[in-house]
Amino acid sequence: MRRLITIPISHFCEKARWALDRARLPFVEEPHVQLLHWIAVRRAGGGRTAPVLVCDEGVLPESGAIVGYAAHRAPPDRAFEPEDPIERAEAMRIERWLDAELGPHSRRWTYWQLNGERELAHEYDLTGVPAWERLAFPVAYRPLFAAVKRYLDVTAATAADSERRVSAVFDAVAERLGDGRPFLVGERFSRADLSFAALAAAVLLPERYGVPLPALEELPERWARGTRAFRQHPAGAFALRMYADWR
């Protein structure tokens, strides 16, 4: 059985989870709290980052490789790898751009919003993690969150910069979709659409995410205001439609 080692709330892990689900490839998810996941991914043969997929073919230590693995094994009626080689190369180029430019910045913005929201973190950060991690979380929360902030360079200034960069990606996606095309590449759902929707999910909080996320009314107003703005953006609306139609 394939093993997917994750931080359950992570949007990069959601990207891998969605791809495996889309391809109908059975797997067992092994979720862990941030930073504590280092132990699990190292034992599995990865580095420091999640997700890591352990399968008969080997160890795949990042989301793009897992998406490719799933795409090549998806049944024809659930394919999400373009058949045309030019479109396939374009979808992969967009995915790599999103991995570099959207994923880190949507994550940083969200961690800044989560700053000080202990109850929300306890409610939504622990889905499926081992019992000892859940029991340790209330005690370890403060130093753990401080370490995550240092590791990801989460400050007021960097979060503001990340918000601008997420907005720039949304603008670029909206411009690409502005000619009326239904998907980012070609005429059907592809890994480019999956990647954009999954990595944008950190700022959109879609209902069909792979683990529970807080509802808009549960958020403090500053966070809810930002999420509403991202949802109302044409690219945000597109990502939510990808979740509604394809997740």
C-alpha positions in Angstrom: 0.0 0.0 0.0 1.3 3.5 -0.9 2.1 5.7 2.1 1.6 9.5 1.8 3.3 11.3 4.6 1.8 14.8 5.1 1.2 17.8 7.2 -2.6 17.5 6.9 -3.4 21.1 6.4 -0.5 21.8 4.0 -1.6 22.9 0.5 1.4 21.2 -1.1 0.2 18.0 0.6 -3.3 18.7 -0.6 -1.9 19.0 -4.1 -0.4 15.5 -3.9 -3.5 14.1 -2.1 -5.8 15.5 -4.8 -3.7 14.0 -7.6 -3.7 10.5 -6.0 -7.4 10.8 -5.4 -8.0 12.0 -8.9 -6.1 9.0 -10.3 -7.9 6.6 -8.0 -4.7 5.3 -6.6 -5.2 3.8 -3.1 -2.9 5.1 -0.4 -2.7 5.5 3.3 -2.1 9.0 4.6 0.2 9.5 7.6 -0.3 13.0 8.8 2.0 14.8 11.3 2.2 18.2 13.0 4.5 20.8 11.4 8.2 20.3 12.2 7.4 17.0 13.9 6.9 15.8 10.4 10.7 15.9 9.9 11.1 12.7 11.8 8.6 10.8 9.6 9.8 12.2 6.2 13.4 11.4 7.1 12.6 7.9 8.1 10.7 7.5 4.8 13.7 8.6 2.8 12.8 12.2 2.2 14.4 15.4 3.3 12.6 17.9 5.5 9.5 18.7 3.4 6.2 17.1 3.1 4.6 15.4 1.2 6.5 12.3 0.7 5.1 9.3 -1.2 6.5 5.8 -0.4 5.5 3.3 -3.1 6.8 0.2 -4.9 8.5 2.4 -7.4 10.5 4.2 -4.7 10.3 7.4 -2.6 8.9 10.6 -4.2 9.9 13.5 -1.9 7.9 16.4 -3.4 4.5 17.3 -4.7 5.4 17.7 -8.3 6.8 14.2 -8.6 3.8 12.8 -6.9 1.5 14.6 -9.3 3.4 13.2 -12.2 3.4 9.7 -10.8 -0.4 9.9 -10.3 -1.1 11.5 -13.7 0.8 8.8 -15.5 -1.4 6.1 -13.8 -4.8 7.8 -14.0 -7.5 6.0 -15.9 -8.5 7.6 -19.2 -11.7 9.0 -17.9 -9.9 10.8 -15.1 -6.8 11.9 -17.0 -5.2 15.2 -16.0 -2.0 15.1 -18.0 -2.4 16.7 -21.4 -1.8 14.3 -24.3 -0.4 17.0 -26.6 3.4 17.3 -25.8 3.3 21.1 -26.1 0.4 21.4 -23.8 1.9 18.9 -21.4 5.1 21.0 -21.3 3.1 24.1 -20.7 1.1 22.5 -17.9 4.3 21.5 -16.2 5.8 24.9 -16.7 2.8 26.5 -15.0 2.9 24.0 -12.2 6.6 24.7 -11.5 5.9 28.5 -11.5 3.0 28.0 -9.1 5.2 25.9 -6.8 7.8 28.6 -6.6 5.6 31.8 -6.7 2.2 30.9 -5.3 2.8 28.1 -2.8 5.3 29.7 -0.5 3.6 33.0 -0.4 0.0 31.8 0.1 1.4 29.7 3.0 3.2 32.6 4.6 0.2 34.9 4.4 -1.9 32.2 6.0 0.5 31.6 8.8 0.5 35.3 9.5 -3.3 35.3 9.8 -3.1 32.2 12.1 -0.7 34.0 14.4 -2.1 34.0 17.9 -5.2 32.0 16.9 -4.5 29.0 19.2 -8.1 27.7 19.2 -8.3 27.6 15.4 -4.9 25.9 15.2 -5.9 23.3 17.7 -9.2 22.7 15.8 -7.9 22.4 12.3 -4.2 21.6 12.4 -4.4 18.1 13.9 -6.6 16.1 11.6 -5.5 12.5 11.8 -2.1 13.1 13.5 -0.9 10.5 16.0 -2.4 10.7 19.5 0.9 11.7 21.2 1.2 14.7 18.8 -2.4 15.8 19.6 -1.8 15.5 23.3 1.5 17.4 23.1 0.2 20.2 20.9 -1.4 22.4 23.7 1.9 22.4 25.6 4.1 22.7 22.5 2.0 25.2 20.7 3.8 28.4 21.6 7.4 27.3 20.9 6.3 25.2 17.9 4.5 28.1 16.2 7.4 30.4 17.0 9.8 27.9 15.3 7.5 27.6 12.3 7.4 31.4 12.0 11.2 31.6 12.1 11.6 28.7 9.6 9.2 30.2 7.1 10.2 33.8 7.8 6.7 34.9 8.8 6.7 38.6 9.9 4.3 41.5 9.3 6.6 42.7 6.5 7.1 39.4 4.7 3.4 38.6 5.0 2.5 41.9 3.3 5.0 41.1 0.6 3.5 37.6 0.2 0.0 39.1 -0.1 1.2 41.2 -3.0 2.8 38.3 -4.7 -0.2 36.1 -4.3 -2.3 38.9 -5.8 0.2 39.2 -8.7 -0.2 35.4 -9.4 -4.0 35.7 -9.3 -3.8 38.6 -11.7 -1.6 36.6 -14.1 -4.0 33.6 -13.9 -7.0 35.9 -14.5 -5.3 37.5 -17.5 -4.6 34.0 -19.0 -8.3 33.0 -18.5 -9.5 36.4 -19.8 -9.9 35.0 -23.4 -12.7 32.7 -22.1 -10.7 29.5 -22.0 -12.2 27.0 -19.5 -8.9 25.7 -18.2 -5.3 27.0 -17.9 -4.1 24.6 -20.6 -6.1 23.0 -23.3 -9.7 22.0 -23.2 -9.8 19.8 -20.1 -8.8 19.8 -16.5 -5.0 19.3 -16.1 -2.3 19.3 -13.5 -2.0 23.0 -14.0 -5.5 23.6 -12.8 -5.1 21.2 -10.0 -1.9 22.9 -8.9 -3.3 26.4 -9.0 -6.5 25.4 -7.1 -4.6 23.4 -4.4 -1.9 26.1 -3.8 -4.5 28.9 -3.8 -6.5 27.0 -1.2 -4.4 28.4 1.6 -6.0 31.8 1.0 -9.4 30.6 -0.2 -10.3 27.9 2.3 -12.5 25.9 -0.1 -15.1 23.5 1.2 -13.9 20.4 -0.6 -10.3 20.6 0.7 -8.9 17.2 1.7 -9.1 17.9 5.4 -11.5 20.2 7.3 -10.8 24.0 7.1 -12.4 26.8 9.1 -15.5 28.4 7.8 -15.4 32.1 6.9 -17.5 33.0 10.0 -15.0 31.3 12.3 -12.1 33.6 11.2 -11.2 36.9 12.9 -12.3 39.8 10.7 -8.9 40.7 9.4 -8.4 37.2 8.1 -12.0 36.8 6.8 -11.6 40.2 4.9 -8.5 39.0 3.1 -10.1 35.6 2.2 -13.2 37.3 0.9 -11.1 39.5 -1.4 -9.2 36.5 -2.8 -12.4 34.6 -3.3 -14.0 37.5 -5.2 -11.0 37.8 -7.5 -11.6 36.1 -10.9 -8.7 33.7 -10.3 -10.0 32.9 -6.9 -13.5 32.2 -8.4 -11.8 29.9 -10.9 -9.9 27.9 -8.2 -13.2 27.5 -6.2 -14.8 26.2 -9.4 -12.0 23.7 -9.9 -12.7 22.4 -6.4 -16.5 22.3 -6.9 -16.2 20.5 -10.3 -13.1 18.4 -10.0 -12.3 17.6 -6.4 
